[in-house]
Structure formats: C-alpha cells, structure tokens
Amino acid sequence: MEHTEGFGKAAEVWVDGHLLKVCDYLSTREARVAPGELEGVKFAYTSIDHVPWDQALRGNPSRKRQLEAVRKWSYTGYGKVISIMPVTIDFGLMTMEDANWSHDDKLIGKFVKVQIDRLEISFAGPAGWPEGLQSGGSCGQ
C-alpha cells in the first residue's frame, strides 16, 4: 500500500512494480491501512455494462495480458481466460474472476478485452469464507 484516502475511497498499491489506483476495502471507517507491504489481499473488479463474450473476444486480437488505466480506478483489461464457472481471467499482473459467468468451455485459452469500471482490493479471507464477508461494502463512483 502506497497511500489510501480511506475505506471506500481511492488507494494506490504497487503490484509487481506497477502503481495501481484501486477502491480501498481494506481500511475500516475508523482507521486507514498504513503504507507498507500487504498480505492476504485479493483484487476484484466491477463492470457497469455487460459486454457479450463474442464482443470481448474480438477486443483483444493482439493477445495482450495487461491493465490499461482509464481514469481513477477504471481500467481496460486485456487478458486470457484460464477457467470457467467462474470465468477467471489472467491479466498479467493479476488473475481475477469476471462476474459474467459462462458454461462454454471454448472460452478457455481465449484472449478477451473487458471494461473494468472499478478495481477493488479487499482481504482474501480464509478459504470458503462467504464472499460478502470478505469486503467492506460498496465503493462510490
């Protein structure tokens, strides 16, 4: 953690030498996370508009795996689908699940482009811990 404005607000974190702006679900309303190395955290993203898989597949013909900053904590994500149910995408710096699930195993190994409206960081929690208890709420736009 490089810096945070507090719970539900913008934070800056380093991932493999890249400084990313994210929405902070690590801090509490009472205390901000101190700068320093973080352990036991995960990244997730939210997309406002649903993009059909056929369109996402056409969006990454150069087979990139990266996150391109758009503004604040928004990114264009280019990645490779590594699993389905849930759809998991390798963006190079990190691997994240996409909320747009699919049963189509033909997606595995395909390169996609997704719009990330909000990149979030939260505690990973123990395996099997309910998803809703891992993060602290909703970040504002």
C-alpha positions in Angstrom: 0.0 0.0 0.0 1.4 3.3 -1.1 -1.4 5.6 0.1 -5.1 5.4 0.8 -7.8 8.1 1.3 -9.7 5.6 3.4 -12.5 3.0 3.3 -14.4 3.1 0.0 -12.1 5.7 -1.4 -9.1 5.7 -3.7 -5.9 4.0 -2.8 -2.6 3.4 -4.6 -1.0 0.0 -4.4 2.1 -1.5 -6.0 1.8 -4.8 -7.9 5.0 -6.1 -9.4 6.4 -2.6 -9.9 3.2 -1.1 -11.3 1.3 1.5 -9.3 -2.4 0.9 -9.5 -5.3 3.0 -8.3 -8.0 0.9 -6.6 -11.0 1.2 -4.4 -10.0 0.5 -0.8 -11.9 -2.2 1.0 -9.0 -2.9 3.4 -9.3 0.2 5.6 -12.1 0.5 8.1 -14.3 3.5 8.7 -12.2 4.2 11.8 -8.7 3.6 10.5 -6.8 3.7 7.3 -4.4 0.9 6.3 -0.8 2.1 6.9 1.6 2.2 3.9 3.6 -0.9 3.5 3.5 -4.5 2.2 0.1 -6.2 2.2 -0.6 -9.9 2.7 -3.8 -11.8 2.5 -5.5 -9.5 0.0 -7.3 -10.0 -3.3 -8.3 -7.9 -6.3 -11.7 -7.9 -7.9 -13.4 -5.7 -10.4 -16.9 -4.4 -11.2 -18.2 -3.7 -14.7 -21.2 -1.5 -15.1 -22.1 -2.6 -18.7 -22.5 -6.2 -19.6 -20.4 -7.0 -22.7 -21.3 -10.2 -24.6 -18.4 -12.7 -24.7 -18.3 -12.6 -28.6 -17.6 -8.9 -28.3 -15.0 -9.4 -25.5 -13.2 -12.0 -27.7 -12.9 -9.6 -30.7 -11.5 -6.9 -28.4 -8.1 -8.4 -27.9 -6.7 -9.5 -31.3 -3.1 -8.8 -30.2 -3.4 -11.3 -27.3 -2.3 -8.8 -24.6 -2.4 -9.5 -20.9 -2.4 -6.1 -19.1 -4.4 -3.5 -17.4 -4.5 0.0 -19.0 -5.5 2.9 -16.8 -8.5 4.9 -18.0 -9.3 7.2 -15.0 -9.4 7.0 -11.2 -9.8 3.2 -10.6 -11.1 2.3 -14.0 -9.1 0.2 -16.4 -9.4 -1.6 -19.7 -8.4 -5.2 -19.0 -6.8 -7.4 -21.6 -6.4 -11.0 -20.6 -6.6 -14.7 -21.2 -9.5 -16.8 -19.9 -8.0 -19.6 -17.8 -11.2 -21.2 -16.4 -15.0 -21.1 -16.4 -17.6 -21.3 -13.7 -16.5 -18.8 -12.6 -14.8 -17.2 -15.6 -11.3 -16.4 -14.4 -9.1 -14.1 -16.5 -5.3 -13.7 -16.3 -4.5 -10.0 -16.8 -0.7 -10.5 -16.4 -0.3 -8.6 -13.2 -3.1 -10.5 -11.5 -5.8 -13.1 -12.1 -9.5 -12.1 -11.3 -12.9 -13.6 -11.7 -15.4 -12.0 -14.1 -19.0 -11.6 -12.9 -20.2 -12.5 -16.3 -20.2 -16.3 -15.9 -20.2 -18.8 -18.8 -20.6 -22.6 -19.2 -18.8 -22.5 -22.5 -15.5 -24.3 -22.1 -14.5 -23.0 -25.6 -13.7 -19.7 -23.8 -10.7 -21.3 -22.0 -7.5 -20.1 -23.6 -9.1 -17.2 -25.5 -8.0 -13.6 -25.2 -10.5 -11.0 -24.2 -11.0 -7.3 -23.5 -13.1 -6.2 -20.6 -14.1 -2.8 -19.2 -13.2 -2.5 -15.5 -15.2 0.3 -14.0 -13.8 -0.2 -10.5 -10.8 -2.2 -9.5 -11.1 -3.2 -5.8 -8.8 -4.5 -3.1 -10.0 -6.4 -0.1 -9.0 -9.0 2.4 -9.0 -12.5 0.9 -10.4 -14.2 4.0 -9.9 -17.9 4.7 -10.8 -20.4 2.0 -14.6 -20.9 2.0 -15.3 -17.7 3.7 -18.5 -16.2 2.2 -17.7 -13.5 -0.4 -19.9 -10.9 1.2 -17.9 -11.0 4.4 -14.6 -10.5 2.7 -15.1 -6.9 1.6 -16.4 -4.0 3.4 -19.2 -2.6 1.2 -19.6 -0.5 -1.9 -17.1 2.0 -3.2 -18.6 5.2 -4.6 -18.0 6.2 -8.2 
